[in-house]
Amino acid sequence: MRTTVDLSEDLIAALHALAVRRGQRGYSKIMEEAVAYYLRDQNKRDRGLKAVLELGGGWSEEEAEEVRKNLEEARRNWRT
């Protein structure tokens, strides 16, 4: 499917150079690969974030307070 994408001149030049090195006439295949890679990577990040957010509330109030105290103590003793 065809679409229009606005890119900087630097990106267009880099795409053309890569296409030439690959022996390709245009850079559509490179763009398709880049978008697919980006979407896969974004999906991994989203799953990772979801997993972290699902841990929310995993500590009891007592555990959270203990961690807070330990962090405050570490900050007070941090060498600058």
ZADO-1210 file (C-alpha; in nm, 4 decimals, padded with zeros to 6 digits):
<atoms>
<atom x="00.0000" y="00.0000" z="00.0000" code="MET" pos="1"/>
<atom x="00.1300" y="00.3435" z="-00.0840" code="ARG" pos="2"/>
<atom x="00.1408" y="00.6305" z="00.1614" code="THR" pos="3"/>
<atom x="00.3149" y="00.9627" z="00.2057" code="THR" pos="4"/>
<atom x="00.5689" y="01.0138" z="00.4825" code="VAL" pos="5"/>
<atom x="00.7521" y="01.3404" z="00.5476" code="ASP" pos="6"/>
<atom x="01.1195" y="01.2862" z="00.6329" code="LEU" pos="7"/>
<atom x="01.4147" y="01.5199" z="00.6701" code="SER" pos="8"/>
<atom x="01.6592" y="01.5521" z="00.3831" code="GLU" pos="9"/>
<atom x="01.9250" y="01.3812" z="00.5953" code="ASP" pos="10"/>
<atom x="01.7050" y="01.0754" z="00.6473" code="LEU" pos="11"/>
<atom x="01.6152" y="01.0588" z="00.2787" code="ILE" pos="12"/>
<atom x="01.9848" y="01.0749" z="00.1855" code="ALA" pos="13"/>
<atom x="02.0676" y="00.7988" z="00.4348" code="ALA" pos="14"/>
<atom x="01.7847" y="00.5837" z="00.2980" code="LEU" pos="15"/>
<atom x="01.9020" y="00.6337" z="-00.0583" code="HIS" pos="16"/>
<atom x="02.2601" y="00.5459" z="00.0380" code="ALA" pos="17"/>
<atom x="02.1485" y="00.2302" z="00.2152" code="LEU" pos="18"/>
<atom x="01.9325" y="00.1282" z="-00.0799" code="ALA" pos="19"/>
<atom x="02.2281" y="00.1741" z="-00.3156" code="VAL" pos="20"/>
<atom x="02.4528" y="-00.0371" z="-00.0909" code="ARG" pos="21"/>
<atom x="02.1862" y="-00.3091" z="-00.0925" code="ARG" pos="22"/>
<atom x="02.1440" y="-00.2864" z="-00.4678" code="GLY" pos="23"/>
<atom x="01.7832" y="-00.1750" z="-00.4385" code="GLN" pos="24"/>
<atom x="01.6202" y="00.0814" z="-00.6669" code="ARG" pos="25"/>
<atom x="01.4210" y="00.2514" z="-00.3939" code="GLY" pos="26"/>
<atom x="01.3931" y="00.2499" z="-00.0198" code="TYR" pos="27"/>
<atom x="01.0396" y="00.1190" z="00.0293" code="SER" pos="28"/>
<atom x="01.1646" y="-00.2185" z="00.1553" code="LYS" pos="29"/>
<atom x="01.3974" y="-00.0435" z="00.4010" code="ILE" pos="30"/>
<atom x="01.1094" y="00.1712" z="00.5271" code="MET" pos="31"/>
<atom x="00.8897" y="-00.1369" z="00.5686" code="GLU" pos="32"/>
<atom x="01.1646" y="-00.3131" z="00.7659" code="GLU" pos="33"/>
<atom x="01.2200" y="-00.0053" z="00.9832" code="ALA" pos="34"/>
<atom x="00.8523" y="00.0362" z="01.0670" code="VAL" pos="35"/>
<atom x="00.8135" y="-00.3364" z="01.1411" code="ALA" pos="36"/>
<atom x="01.1194" y="-00.3246" z="01.3687" code="TYR" pos="37"/>
<atom x="00.9899" y="-00.0145" z="01.5467" code="TYR" pos="38"/>
<atom x="00.6463" y="-00.1672" z="01.6037" code="LEU" pos="39"/>
<atom x="00.7966" y="-00.4928" z="01.7381" code="ARG" pos="40"/>
<atom x="01.0219" y="-00.2945" z="01.9704" code="ASP" pos="41"/>
<atom x="00.7333" y="-00.0747" z="02.0860" code="GLN" pos="42"/>
<atom x="00.5229" y="-00.3832" z="02.1542" code="ASN" pos="43"/>
<atom x="00.8033" y="-00.5272" z="02.3709" code="LYS" pos="44"/>
<atom x="00.8262" y="-00.1981" z="02.5641" code="ARG" pos="45"/>
<atom x="00.4507" y="-00.1898" z="02.6139" code="ASP" pos="46"/>
<atom x="00.4516" y="-00.5472" z="02.7472" code="ARG" pos="47"/>
<atom x="00.7411" y="-00.4630" z="02.9780" code="GLY" pos="48"/>
<atom x="00.5675" y="-00.1542" z="03.1097" code="LEU" pos="49"/>
<atom x="00.2472" y="-00.3495" z="03.1631" code="LYS" pos="50"/>
<atom x="00.4374" y="-00.6132" z="03.3598" code="ALA" pos="51"/>
<atom x="00.5961" y="-00.3472" z="03.5789" code="VAL" pos="52"/>
<atom x="00.2652" y="-00.1701" z="03.6382" code="LEU" pos="53"/>
<atom x="00.1025" y="-00.5004" z="03.7341" code="GLU" pos="54"/>
<atom x="00.3549" y="-00.5215" z="04.0171" code="LEU" pos="55"/>
<atom x="00.2085" y="-00.2035" z="04.1642" code="GLY" pos="56"/>
<atom x="00.1123" y="-00.2493" z="04.5244" code="GLY" pos="57"/>
<atom x="00.3325" y="-00.5568" z="04.5535" code="GLY" pos="58"/>
<atom x="00.4809" y="-00.4340" z="04.8832" code="TRP" pos="59"/>
<atom x="00.2957" y="-00.4031" z="05.2061" code="SER" pos="60"/>
<atom x="00.2882" y="-00.0613" z="05.3714" code="GLU" pos="61"/>
<atom x="00.5515" y="-00.1804" z="05.6175" code="GLU" pos="62"/>
<atom x="00.7827" y="-00.2986" z="05.3387" code="GLU" pos="63"/>
<atom x="00.7372" y="00.0262" z="05.1471" code="ALA" pos="64"/>
<atom x="00.8149" y="00.2300" z="05.4592" code="GLU" pos="65"/>
<atom x="01.1287" y="00.0241" z="05.5237" code="GLU" pos="66"/>
<atom x="01.2477" y="00.0847" z="05.1665" code="VAL" pos="67"/>
<atom x="01.1757" y="00.4580" z="05.2031" code="ARG" pos="68"/>
<atom x="01.3794" y="00.4724" z="05.5228" code="LYS" pos="69"/>
<atom x="01.6685" y="00.2827" z="05.3624" code="ASN" pos="70"/>
<atom x="01.6679" y="00.5174" z="05.0631" code="LEU" pos="71"/>
<atom x="01.6637" y="00.8263" z="05.2853" code="GLU" pos="72"/>
<atom x="01.9546" y="00.6861" z="05.4863" code="GLU" pos="73"/>
<atom x="02.1489" y="00.6080" z="05.1695" code="ALA" pos="74"/>
<atom x="02.0882" y="00.9613" z="05.0396" code="ARG" pos="75"/>
<atom x="02.2076" y="01.1173" z="05.3644" code="ARG" pos="76"/>
<atom x="02.5304" y="00.9171" z="05.3466" code="ASN" pos="77"/>
<atom x="02.5866" y="00.9617" z="04.9727" code="TRP" pos="78"/>
<atom x="02.9268" y="01.1082" z="04.8933" code="ARG" pos="79"/>
<atom x="02.9183" y="01.4054" z="04.6588" code="THR" pos="80"/>
</atoms>
